[in-house]
Amino acid sequence: MMPDTIALGLLWYVVFLLATTCHEAAHALAAKWGGDLTAFHGGQVTLNPLPHIKREPFGMVLVPIISFVAGGWMMGWASAPYDPDWSQRYPHRAAKMALAGPAANFLLATLAAIGIHAGIWTGIFHVPKSVNFSRMVDPSTSGLGDAAAQLLSLMFSLNVLLGVFNLLPIPPLDGFSAAGLLMTEAKARRFEELGHSMRGFSYLGVLIGWRIFDLLYGPLFSVSLRLLYPSVHYT
């Protein structure tokens, strides 16, 4: 494997760890605020990635590395424990817990966008002539500037992707539980019970979500690009 590929893989993994750790820590913190201390006692209310890796070593270490070596991009997963009885008793609190994860991803994407524009304003970066998932801004110089451009580009793109994907209203994705906020407490409770009854089909739900997301990704990328560069038109 070439040194440039290894360096890119390290950047990918740093961004992946940050995105997944913040996502799950946000779930855990929202659950704690809502009265469920399961994740808190499990050590997930933290931005230290090690407790999250310990809980999901396969999804946070092995699969990301294999997917990058095989395809040049990273996929994986993490999780934070919660009390199912608590989520059924308080479905609106559970819905807020579900929304906290994607909200953390959108916050990271926003911070990345601010960093990109700060770099453009200071002359470290410049607006690119063309863009892709891992190159949303170009450096004005090589070296650290190039690494920073790639890091912020990946942080922006990956967190937008994770935030939107997890909002799909398909169990076990966060969007399914979050939909309970649009219902009365009683209806949300029945909806949450339905989600729990379908936990055995979690992998199928994720596969269906990816197929749907394939159709959404092109328009999503265009919208996120327009938000990042409102005055620039890419074809």
C-alpha positions as MATLAB code, in Angstrom:
seq = 'MMPDTIALGLLWYVVFLLATTCHEAAHALAAKWGGDLTAFHGGQVTLNPLPHIKREPFGMVLVPIISFVAGGWMMGWASAPYDPDWSQRYPHRAAKMALAGPAANFLLATLAAIGIHAGIWTGIFHVPKSVNFSRMVDPSTSGLGDAAAQLLSLMFSLNVLLGVFNLLPIPPLDGFSAAGLLMTEAKARRFEELGHSMRGFSYLGVLIGWRIFDLLYGPLFSVSLRLLYPSVHYT';
ca = [
       0.000    0.000    0.000;
       1.396    3.413   -1.000;
       2.308    5.981    1.710;
      -0.294    8.437    0.360;
      -2.981    5.759    0.666;
      -1.929    4.947    4.225;
      -1.994    8.654    5.143;
      -5.472    9.019    3.637;
      -6.615    5.928    5.523;
      -5.405    7.427    8.808;
      -7.313   10.647    8.082;
     -10.414    8.612    7.256;
     -10.110    6.683   10.509;
      -9.632    9.810   12.625;
     -12.785   11.337   11.118;
     -14.694    8.048   11.421;
     -13.759    7.701   15.102;
     -14.736   11.303   15.827;
     -18.075   10.996   14.018;
     -19.112    7.694   15.605;
     -17.854    8.585   19.085;
     -19.684   11.923   19.125;
     -22.825   10.274   17.721;
     -22.970    7.622   20.442;
     -21.853    9.965   23.225;
     -24.730   12.282   22.267;
     -27.184    9.372   22.486;
     -25.793    8.432   25.891;
     -25.905   11.999   27.221;
     -29.477   12.563   26.002;
     -30.533    9.292   27.625;
     -28.922   10.360   30.902;
     -30.749   13.692   30.773;
     -33.971   11.757   30.112;
     -33.515    9.484   33.112;
     -31.863    6.378   31.614;
     -28.417    5.859   33.159;
     -27.617    2.622   31.292;
     -25.092    4.162   28.885;
     -23.741    6.463   31.593;
     -22.893    3.491   33.795;
     -21.468    1.742   30.729;
     -19.007    4.606   30.217;
     -20.484    5.856   26.925;
     -21.065    9.467   28.051;
     -17.590   10.394   26.865;
     -15.722   11.684   23.822;
     -12.946    9.200   24.552;
     -13.306    6.624   21.734;
     -11.856    3.728   23.768;
     -15.062    2.789   25.685;
     -16.982    2.883   22.404;
     -14.343    0.743   20.673;
     -14.429   -1.704   23.597;
     -18.201   -2.057   23.151;
     -18.058   -2.477   19.347;
     -14.517   -3.527   18.328;
     -15.738   -5.222   15.158;
     -17.750   -2.242   13.922;
     -15.272    0.446   15.014;
     -11.950   -1.168   14.112;
     -12.073   -4.248   11.901;
     -14.850   -3.336    9.461;
     -13.628    0.261    8.850;
     -10.105   -0.955    8.065;
     -11.290   -3.786    5.814;
     -13.747   -1.555    3.943;
     -11.061    1.078    3.321;
      -8.512   -1.468    2.078;
     -11.141   -3.116   -0.140;
     -12.973   -0.059   -1.451;
     -11.119    3.129   -0.510;
     -13.780    4.351    1.936;
     -14.860    3.424    5.462;
     -18.018    1.941    6.842;
     -18.697    0.657   10.324;
     -20.875    1.189   13.363;
     -20.981    1.871   17.079;
     -23.704    1.659   19.703;
     -24.713    2.933   23.113;
     -26.779    0.739   25.464;
     -30.160    1.880   26.749;
     -33.016    0.457   28.791;
     -35.861   -0.765   26.506;
     -38.347   -0.503   29.368;
     -37.392    3.166   29.818;
     -37.856    3.884   26.097;
     -41.319    2.308   26.134;
     -42.349    4.199   29.259;
     -41.044    7.500   27.898;
     -41.158    7.287   24.094;
     -40.773   11.048   23.607;
     -37.611   11.017   25.714;
     -36.402    8.050   23.669;
     -37.152   10.003   20.485;
     -35.025   12.900   21.728;
     -32.259   10.436   22.561;
     -32.475    9.098   19.000;
     -32.261   12.600   17.507;
     -29.193   13.470   19.574;
     -26.905   11.226   17.502;
     -27.654   12.762   14.079;
     -27.654   16.216   15.709;
     -24.062   15.599   16.828;
     -23.117   14.662   13.249;
     -24.715   17.823   11.842;
     -22.881   19.888   14.460;
     -19.562   18.351   13.380;
     -20.415   19.020    9.721;
     -21.190   22.642   10.605;
     -17.887   23.015   12.453;
     -16.081   21.539    9.441;
     -17.837   24.033    7.144;
     -16.775   26.888    9.431;
     -13.200   25.577    9.342;
     -13.287   25.380    5.540;
     -14.486   28.950    5.172;
     -12.036   30.198    7.803;
      -9.270   28.577    5.778;
     -10.509   30.215    2.574;
     -10.748   33.601    4.295;
      -7.172   33.328    5.610;
      -5.798   32.069    2.298;
      -4.875   28.584    3.554;
      -7.530   27.061    1.278;
      -9.289   28.088   -1.910;
     -12.584   27.096   -3.483;
     -11.996   24.028   -5.700;
     -12.832   23.860   -9.402;
     -14.347   20.424   -8.851;
     -15.382   18.534   -5.732;
     -15.859   15.012   -4.484;
     -16.615   13.303   -1.164;
     -13.061   13.584    0.181;
     -12.112   16.880   -1.512;
     -14.525   19.692   -0.687;
     -11.830   22.366   -0.558;
      -8.336   22.728   -2.054;
      -5.189   23.763   -0.152;
      -3.177   26.762   -1.275;
       0.023   24.951   -0.259;
       1.044   21.324    0.058;
       1.966   19.559    3.283;
      -0.091   20.432    6.360;
      -2.481   22.526    4.269;
      -3.326   19.522    2.119;
      -3.852   17.294    5.162;
      -6.096   19.922    6.789;
      -8.141   20.273    3.578;
      -8.683   16.516    3.372;
      -9.498   16.246    7.069;
     -12.126   19.014    6.972;
     -13.536   17.727    3.684;
     -14.020   14.237    5.110;
     -15.408   15.622    8.360;
     -17.996   17.624    6.438;
     -19.000   14.908    3.961;
     -19.023   11.926    6.314;
     -21.015   13.667    9.032;
     -23.633   14.905    6.565;
     -23.919   11.346    5.248;
     -24.195    9.778    8.720;
     -26.632   12.381    9.974;
     -29.047   12.002    7.079;
     -28.713    8.221    6.814;
     -29.532    7.746   10.495;
     -32.637    9.925   10.142;
     -34.263    7.461    7.735;
     -37.449    6.232    9.492;
     -36.480    2.565    9.281;
     -35.702    0.420   12.338;
     -33.085    0.208   13.796;
     -32.039    3.648   12.482;
     -32.532    6.691   14.698;
     -35.178    8.196   12.447;
     -37.646    5.450   13.385;
     -37.638    6.257   17.113;
     -37.367    9.993   16.416;
     -40.648    9.843   14.489;
     -42.353    9.363   17.864;
     -42.018   13.103   18.513;
     -44.619   13.649   15.789;
     -47.158   11.516   17.680;
     -48.992   11.616   20.970;
     -47.284    9.858   23.863;
     -49.676    6.895   23.623;
     -49.187    6.435   19.867;
     -45.438    6.916   20.213;
     -45.398    4.185   22.864;
     -47.078    1.721   20.485;
     -44.711    2.828   17.720;
     -41.718    2.202   19.995;
     -43.071   -1.255   20.840;
     -43.291   -1.978   17.104;
     -39.668   -0.975   16.697;
     -38.584   -3.287   19.518;
     -40.505   -6.190   17.990;
     -38.501   -5.720   14.778;
     -35.048   -5.714   16.410;
     -34.417   -9.206   15.057;
     -34.488   -7.746   11.545;
     -31.950   -4.984   12.266;
     -29.496   -6.002    9.535;
     -32.311   -6.178    7.005;
     -33.419   -2.679    8.028;
     -29.897   -1.324    7.556;
     -29.644   -2.949    4.112;
     -32.988   -1.441    3.074;
     -31.817    1.906    4.424;
     -28.644    1.767    2.296;
     -30.647    0.944   -0.831;
     -32.926    3.921   -0.203;
     -29.964    6.128    0.646;
     -28.332    5.255   -2.698;
     -31.224    7.076   -4.359;
     -30.942   10.036   -1.993;
     -27.181   10.490   -2.019;
     -26.899   12.417   -5.325;
     -29.488   15.062   -4.376;
     -28.124   15.158   -0.815;
     -24.587   15.849   -2.057;
     -25.877   18.626   -4.318;
     -27.814   20.253   -1.464;
     -24.890   20.040    0.973;
     -22.568   21.484   -1.678;
     -24.954   24.369   -2.283;
     -25.090   25.053    1.462;
     -21.296   24.990    1.690;
     -20.764   27.230   -1.370;
     -23.992   29.215   -1.969;
     -22.429   31.445   -4.640;
     -20.620   28.677   -6.573;
     -22.376   26.488   -9.133;
     -20.902   23.072   -9.891;
     -22.061   20.922  -12.792;
];
